[in-house]
Amino acid sequence: MSGIMKFTGTVLKNLIHKPVTENYPQAEREYPERTRGKVSIDISQCVFCTLCAKKCPTGAITVDRAAQTWTIDPFGCIQCRCCVDHCPRKCLSMEQHYTSPSEEKTVETYTKQTTEEKQEEKEHA
């Protein structure tokens, strides 16, 4: 009998309050301020010191100094923030949204432009 009374109280409370569910994806979710989401990089500030790759516990980050590329496997990242905390140039940050769902596993690669490439880009513009 006490189970029915608890259930009745829950039903009455739900009739009075607004729904707890969100209208996703029509309404974009607002995350709390300290949410650990996706790792992002400002590649122009990166010096390719490889500290982020060494501190990553899952090995989701790889850095190639010769090619000046920085690669992350977003589905291998556990959002622990170790790479962001140990970056000496502070070019890594945590965005407040998560990696979008996908049918395919992707790897994000960023390449630093050389001064020659920047000049060519300016000439063509």
N, C-alpha and C positions, 0 to 999 in steps of 0.2 A: 504494500500500500504506500510506503514511503517513497518508492521509486516513481509512482504516478504523480505524487505531489511535487517532487523535484522537477519532473518533466513539465508539469503544468506551469511552474514558476519560470522555467526557461522559455516556454512558448509565449507567455504573457510579456516577458521582457523583450523578446524578439519582435513582438507586435508593436511595441512602443518605440524602440530605437531604430535608427536608420540601418540599412544593410552594411555588413562588414566587408562584403566583396567589392572589388574595384572593377571599373569598366575598361579593363585592359584589352586590347592595345589602343582603344580610342582615347583613353585618358592616360597620359604619360605618368609613370610612377615617380614620386618624389622620394629620394633616398635621404636618410639622415646624414648630417654633416660629415661624420667620420667613417662613412661607408668605404670599405676597401673594394674597389671594382677592378677595372681593367688597367694594366700598366701601359703608360704612354711615354714616349721619348721625344725630346727636342734634339733631333739628330745633328743640328748645326752646332750644338754645344758639346757634343760627345767627343771625348779624346781617345776612346777605345782602349781604356785601361784594363778591361776585363774583370774588374772587381764585382760587377753585377752578376756575371756568369759564374764566378767562383762562389759567391754567397748564395746563389739560388739553390735551395735544398732539393728541388726536383729536376734541375738541369734543363729547365724550359728556355733558358736564354743562352744563345751562343754569339760570340763576338769574333769577327775575323778582322784582325788589324791590317793585314795586307790589302784586302779588298775594301776595307772600311765599311763593313756591313754589320748591322746589329739585327739579330733575329730572335723572335719569341714565338713559342708555341702556346697560344692562349688557352688551349684546353689542357695543357700540362701545368699551367701556372695555378698555384693554390692561394694567391692573393695574400701572401704572408708579409709583404712589404720589405723584405730583407734587401732586395736590390735597390729600392728607393732610398732606404736609410744609409746604405754604404756607398752611394754614388758621390764621388768627390766634387763633381761639377754641378750636381743637383739638376741634371738634365732629365732624370726619370721622375715621374709622378704617378699617382693613382687617380684615375678618373672615377667619377661617382656613378658609373653605369657598368653593366656586365657585358661580357662577350655575347653577341647575338647568337641565338640558336642557328644551327646549320646542319644540312645533311652531309656535308663533306668536312673533313678535318683540314684546317688551313694553318699555315705558318706565315706570320707577318715578318717581312724583311724590309729594313730601312737601309738606304745607302747614302752616305755623305757625298754631296757634290763637291768636286774639286773647283779651284778658282777658275780653271780653264772652261769647265762646263758652265759656270755662272756667267762668264764673259760671253760665251757663245749664246746663251739664253737671252742675255741683254741685247745682243746684236740682232737676233731674230725677232725680237719684240717690237 
